Amino acid sequence: MENEKTVAAEPAKQKPVKVFWVDDVCASIFARTSRGGTFYTASFARSFKGPDGVWKYARSFAIDDLGKLQSLIEQVREFVTAQHQQSEK
């Protein structure tokens, strides 16, 4: 009897509802739906060109990136606050 493996289909990647950029740092906002309604999550990344010339993304940041992150965090907060206010109307 052969050893069979069942491979589950990978779920489709969810696209962000909004992306903000400050230079080479971005914030991606995702909407998630649960029984309690819609809530939002954010992820942050820094883009750079690797030695092979291909664009890559990192989740670590240099000290010089902190001001960019601060600006992005504020933009995310404003966007999510506006989304919550619209849904309450």
C-alpha positions in Angstrom: 0.0 0.0 0.0 1.4 3.4 -1.0 1.8 6.2 1.5 -0.6 8.9 0.2 -0.4 12.5 1.4 -3.3 14.8 1.2 -2.3 18.4 0.5 -4.8 21.0 1.6 -5.4 23.8 -0.8 -3.6 27.0 0.3 -6.1 29.7 1.2 -6.1 32.7 -1.2 -4.0 35.5 0.1 -6.1 38.3 1.4 -5.3 41.7 -0.1 -5.0 44.7 2.1 -7.9 47.2 2.1 -5.4 50.1 2.2 -1.6 50.5 1.9 0.3 53.6 3.0 3.9 54.3 2.0 6.5 56.6 3.5 9.6 56.3 1.3 10.7 52.6 1.5 8.5 51.7 4.5 4.8 50.6 4.1 1.8 49.8 6.3 -0.8 47.4 5.0 -4.2 47.3 6.6 -6.3 44.2 6.5 -10.0 43.9 7.3 -11.1 40.8 9.3 -14.7 39.8 9.9 -15.8 37.9 13.0 -19.0 37.4 14.8 -18.4 40.7 16.6 -18.1 42.6 13.3 -15.1 43.9 11.3 -11.8 44.6 12.9 -8.6 45.7 11.4 -5.0 44.6 11.6 -1.8 46.3 10.2 1.5 45.0 9.2 4.6 47.0 8.5 7.5 46.3 6.1 10.6 47.9 4.6 11.4 47.3 1.0 14.9 47.0 -0.4 16.7 45.7 -3.4 18.7 42.6 -2.8 22.1 41.9 -4.2 20.4 39.9 -7.0 18.5 43.1 -8.0 15.1 41.7 -6.8 12.9 43.7 -4.5 12.5 42.2 -1.1 10.7 43.1 2.1 11.9 43.0 5.7 10.1 43.2 9.0 13.0 44.7 10.8 13.7 48.4 10.8 16.7 50.7 11.3 16.7 53.6 13.7 16.3 55.9 10.7 13.0 54.2 9.9 11.4 55.0 13.3 10.1 58.4 12.1 8.6 56.7 9.0 6.9 54.1 11.2 5.5 56.7 13.5 4.0 58.5 10.6 2.5 55.3 9.2 1.1 54.3 12.6 -0.7 57.6 12.8 -2.1 57.2 9.2 -3.3 53.6 10.1 -5.0 54.9 13.3 -6.8 57.7 11.4 -7.9 55.3 8.6 -9.2 52.6 11.0 -10.9 55.3 13.2 -12.7 56.6 10.1 -13.8 53.1 9.1 -15.3 52.5 12.6 -17.1 55.8 12.5 -18.6 55.0 9.0 -19.8 51.6 10.2 -21.5 53.1 13.2 -23.7 55.4 11.0 
